[in-house]
Amino acid sequence: MNILYRLTSILLLFTNISCSQDKNKTDSFPKQNVGGMCEGCEAVYESPIPLEELNWIDTLPDFSESGPKLEISGVIYKSDGVTPAPGVILYIYHTDQKGYYSKKGGESGWGLRHGYIKGWIKTNDMGEYKFYTLKPAPYPNGSDPAHIHPVIKEPEKNEYWIDEFVFEDDPLVNESYRKRIQNRCGSGIISLTMNSDGILIGKRDLILGKNIPYYTK
């Protein structure tokens, strides 16, 4: 009887531990799965800085190199389009000045595909973000306009892709291109002006959930 009692107690103990571990795993996952398929979006978790320590401003590694310098900023709003959204992570990456996702060596994970020109930002209390980089070149085959890939990770939701940052004056941002974009979180087509320091300035505000599949406000 004592042996049976002990075996039962041990079984209950392991069951409780297992349930506790499963609960922790469940709690660690986002509560809402949105956006559909997103190849490479996991790169948002490959930040060399812990996500909770990210700043609202980032300078990408190519900014000190030769090329047209670029500053992009904006505000990320909640789905009502009015309330600033703090704590939203924005992961960005793009090609070099020849249109390639170049590497420095030693890359791992999605860095093998995305290259070294990438950055991570977390919006401040006013929903603001800003990054500095060089204006990327289009792919050598001329299939797409010059662009910057963005991935969004907001609290309690999984990571998802949004429309690329592209430039109004790019000849490949034509009628055909405009017809096929989805305007996820709003249009990614931005106009550039040049400031007194010779830096190209662009602005893009984002509305979380706008045109995002499976998104519940």
Residue, then its C-alpha position, 0 to 999 in steps of 0.5 A: m500500500n505504501i509503495l502504491y501511494r509513493l508511486t501515485s505521489i511521484l506520478l502526480l508530481f511529474t504531472n504537475i511539473s509537466c503542466s507547469q512547463d507547458k504553461n510557461k511555454t504557452d505563456s511565452f508565446p504571443k497570444q494572437n497569431v497574425g499576418g500569415m506566412c512570413e519567411g525570415c521574420e524570426a530574424v527579429y529575435e536575432s538582435p545582438i541586444p536583448l529586445e527589452e533593451l533596444n532603443w528607438i533610434d538605430t544606426l545601421p552598420d553601413f552608415s559610415e560607408s560611402g553612399p547616399k545617407l538616409e534618415i527614416s523616422g515616423v510614429i507607429y500607432k495602435s489600430d485606431g490610427v491615433t494612439p501611439a504604440p510604445g514597445v513595438i519592435l521594428y527589424i529592418y534589413h536591405t541590400d548594399q550599394k550594389g544591390y546585394y545582401s552582402k556579408k562581413g563574415g561570421e554571419s549565422g541564422w538569418g544573417l546568412r540570407h539578410g546580410y550585415i546591413k540590418g538593425w533593430i528598433k523599439t518604439n518609445d513612449m510616443g511610438e516614435y522610431k528612427f534609423y540611419t542607413l545608406k539608401p540601398a541599391p535595387y537588385p542587379n537584375g532590375s526586378d524590384p525597386a530599391h527597398i528596405h525590408p521591415v518586420i514588426k513585432e508588437p506585444e502579445k502578437n507574433e512577428y509579421w512582415i509589412d510593406e517594404f520602404v520604397f522611394e517615390d522617385d524610383p522609376l520602378v515604383n510605377e503603376s504596376y508596382r503600386k497595384r500589387i502592393q498590399n499597404r500593410c500597416g499603410s503605404g511604404i512609398i516615401s518621399l525624400t528631401m535633403n537636409s543641410d547636412g546632405i542627408l536624405i530624409g524620409k518619414r513613414d507612419l505605421i498603423l498596426g493591424k491595417n491590412i494585416p490578415y487575421y488581425t483582431k483590434 
